Amino acid sequence: MVCIITVNFKIPDNVDLDDKDNKDRNYWYFYILLTRKNIQGFQKKLTQSVKQEGNMDKNSIVVITGANSGIGKATSIELARTGAHIIMACRSKERGEEALQDVRDLSGNNSVELMICDLGSLKSIRDFCSGFKKKYKQLDVLINNAGVILPGYHQTADGFELQFGVNHLGHFFLTNELMDVLIASAPARVINVASGAHKSGKIYFEDINLEKKYKFWRAYSQSKLANILFTYELAERLKGTGVTANCFHPGAVATRMGINRDTGFGTFITRLLKPFFQTSKQGAETAIYLATSNDIEGVTGKYFYKKRPVQSSKSSYDRATAKKLWELSEKMVDQEGLS
Ligand SMILES: NC(=O)c1ccc[n+]([C@@H]2O[C@H](COP(=O)([O-])OP(=O)(O)OC[C@H]3O[C@@H](n4cnc5c(N)ncnc54)[C@H](OP(=O)(O)O)[C@@H]3O)[C@@H](O)[C@H]2O)c1
């Protein structure tokens, strides 16, 4: 898009810009300087937003999991602003519908829809994917954003430990189920929302559901390390297909993360921390960058923070662990994946 701005103003006849003793000259001199600076700044902003929307337009189709809250909702709003068709994959119809209205209203784009997908249920994921494939033959960007962290031992509908089950296995299954559409739509992008918490994570192969020794942080950090190992392995397996896989850490963001949706437990501490954390919109910036920017065309298998590729933990680069996790995940979801 080319944007030309012209501003017409007339300097009074009695003002000579070369006459330093003329009082009115100084006023006009600064007025011209400031106006020029503002126009340049405005033009720069316009170009930046156009650049950021480079990879996405009204023909693009995007799926975002956990799109009704926090980073997922903010990402949905910003990506909807590009005109793309957004599919908000949410587990709750009620929370999803409320967020859908907000996303439509705030983005001015009505091409946003809600589809139910509970990542804690393989059946729900399967239903989502078959529903999606009946309607669409194209998927340009898949953002695996949904996440959960909850004190106390919980299980998914299929009996997996909740955090590993939702944050990793759910997305692993979803991505593999959508892989044929992604490949057919190449160039396409998979973006996984990981976390700096992966640094204290370990994959407990001998007790993957943490039945012997459960701590919620241990479960969460395991799941977030799994997000990164999955991203790197996926990127390897997708080489040559035109589909890229990257992940990122959003930083500390004031969202509903950690709040128990049934009891509301965790709301108070989240409110207390809010002033010290980024807003959801700020937390979504790297997701939007990875989804839209032309700068990362073809970039794959990277971990980003603040829109830059950075190193993840040493153990996250262990190919043997990544392969072992992939194979275990396949077994757990009982699926023949990419080989
Ligand atoms: N906030 C942070 O500081 C931070 C830091 C690092 C990484 N992250 C990551 O950022 C991602 C987004 O989290 P957020 O901070 O935006 O938290 P959030 O506001 O709690 O949003 C989490 C989203 O995930 C959804 N979700 C949870 N369980 C689900 C399931 N079984 N099936 C489908 N969706 C499910 C939630 O849906 P409901 O509302 O229906 O529960 C919600 O839409 C997560 O992957 C998280 O690990 C966050």
The ligand as an SDF file (V2000), in Angstrom:
LIG
                    3D

 48 52  0  0  0  0  0  0  0  0999 V2000
    0.3960  -15.0580   31.2100 N   0  0  0  0  0  0  0  0  0  0  0  0
    1.7100  -15.2650   31.2720 C   0  0  0  0  0  0  0  0  0  0  0  0
    2.4460  -14.5750   32.0190 O   0  0  0  0  0  0  0  0  0  0  0  0
    2.3450  -16.3230   30.4300 C   0  0  0  0  0  0  0  0  0  0  0  0
    3.7320  -16.4760   30.4900 C   0  0  0  0  0  0  0  0  0  0  0  0
    4.3210  -17.4460   29.7020 C   0  0  0  0  0  0  0  0  0  0  0  0
    3.5420  -18.2220   28.8620 C   0  0  0  0  0  0  0  0  0  0  0  0
    2.1960  -18.0710   28.8410 N   0  0  0  0  0  0  0  0  0  0  0  0
    1.4030  -18.9460   27.9420 C   0  0  0  0  0  0  0  0  0  0  0  0
    0.4900  -18.1550   27.2000 O   0  0  0  0  0  0  0  0  0  0  0  0
   -0.6020  -18.9710   26.7690 C   0  0  0  0  0  0  0  0  0  0  0  0
   -1.8980  -18.1950   26.9370 C   0  0  0  0  0  0  0  0  0  0  0  0
   -2.1730  -18.0320   28.3120 O   0  0  0  0  0  0  0  0  0  0  0  0
   -2.7490  -16.6830   28.9340 P   0  0  0  0  0  0  0  0  0  0  0  0
   -1.6690  -16.1220   29.7790 O   0  0  0  0  0  0  0  0  0  0  0  0
   -3.4010  -15.8460   27.9130 O   0  0  0  0  0  0  0  0  0  0  0  0
   -3.8260  -17.2940   29.9820 O   0  0  0  0  0  0  0  0  0  0  0  0
   -5.4240  -17.2610   30.0410 P   0  0  0  0  0  0  0  0  0  0  0  0
   -5.9470  -15.8910   30.0280 O   0  0  0  0  0  0  0  0  0  0  0  0
   -5.7580  -18.1280   31.1990 O   0  0  0  0  0  0  0  0  0  0  0  0
   -5.8550  -17.9920   28.6910 O   0  0  0  0  0  0  0  0  0  0  0  0
   -5.6860  -19.3690   28.5380 C   0  0  0  0  0  0  0  0  0  0  0  0
   -6.6030  -19.8470   27.4450 C   0  0  0  0  0  0  0  0  0  0  0  0
   -6.4370  -21.2710   27.3160 O   0  0  0  0  0  0  0  0  0  0  0  0
   -7.7260  -21.8460   27.3260 C   0  0  0  0  0  0  0  0  0  0  0  0
   -7.7390  -23.2290   27.8010 N   0  0  0  0  0  0  0  0  0  0  0  0
   -7.4010  -23.7260   29.0020 C   0  0  0  0  0  0  0  0  0  0  0  0
   -7.6490  -25.0440   29.0460 N   0  0  0  0  0  0  0  0  0  0  0  0
   -8.1480  -25.3820   27.8380 C   0  0  0  0  0  0  0  0  0  0  0  0
   -8.6130  -26.5800   27.2550 C   0  0  0  0  0  0  0  0  0  0  0  0
   -8.6710  -27.7220   27.9400 N   0  0  0  0  0  0  0  0  0  0  0  0
   -9.0530  -26.5590   25.9700 N   0  0  0  0  0  0  0  0  0  0  0  0
   -9.0610  -25.4120   25.2730 C   0  0  0  0  0  0  0  0  0  0  0  0
   -8.6480  -24.2440   25.7630 N   0  0  0  0  0  0  0  0  0  0  0  0
   -8.2100  -24.2330   27.0330 C   0  0  0  0  0  0  0  0  0  0  0  0
   -8.5380  -20.9670   28.2620 C   0  0  0  0  0  0  0  0  0  0  0  0
   -9.9180  -21.2070   28.0700 O   0  0  0  0  0  0  0  0  0  0  0  0
  -10.9690  -20.9500   29.3040 P   0  0  0  0  0  0  0  0  0  0  0  0
  -11.0130  -19.4760   29.5200 O   0  0  0  0  0  0  0  0  0  0  0  0
  -12.2280  -21.5320   28.8150 O   0  0  0  0  0  0  0  0  0  0  0  0
  -10.3860  -21.6610   30.4980 O   0  0  0  0  0  0  0  0  0  0  0  0
   -8.0860  -19.6040   27.7720 C   0  0  0  0  0  0  0  0  0  0  0  0
   -8.7680  -19.2490   26.6150 O   0  0  0  0  0  0  0  0  0  0  0  0
   -0.4950  -20.2600   27.5760 C   0  0  0  0  0  0  0  0  0  0  0  0
    0.0010  -21.2860   26.7280 O   0  0  0  0  0  0  0  0  0  0  0  0
    0.5100  -19.9480   28.6490 C   0  0  0  0  0  0  0  0  0  0  0  0
    1.2280  -21.0830   29.0810 O   0  0  0  0  0  0  0  0  0  0  0  0
    1.5740  -17.1380   29.6020 C   0  0  0  0  0  0  0  0  0  0  0  0
  1  2  1  0
  2  3  2  0
  2  4  1  0
  4  5  1  0
  4 48  2  0
  5  6  2  0
  6  7  1  0
  7  8  2  0
  8  9  1  0
  8 48  1  0
  9 10  1  0
  9 46  1  0
 10 11  1  0
 11 12  1  0
 11 44  1  0
 12 13  1  0
 13 14  1  0
 14 15  2  0
 14 16  1  0
 14 17  1  0
 17 18  1  0
 18 19  2  0
 18 20  1  0
 18 21  1  0
 21 22  1  0
 22 23  1  0
 23 24  1  0
 23 42  1  0
 24 25  1  0
 25 26  1  0
 25 36  1  0
 26 27  1  0
 26 35  1  0
 27 28  2  0
 28 29  1  0
 29 30  1  0
 29 35  2  0
 30 31  1  0
 30 32  2  0
 32 33  1  0
 33 34  2  0
 34 35  1  0
 36 37  1  0
 36 42  1  0
 37 38  1  0
 38 39  2  0
 38 40  1  0
 38 41  1  0
 42 43  1  0
 44 45  1  0
 44 46  1  0
 46 47  1  0
M  CHG  2   8   1  16  -1
M  END
$$$$
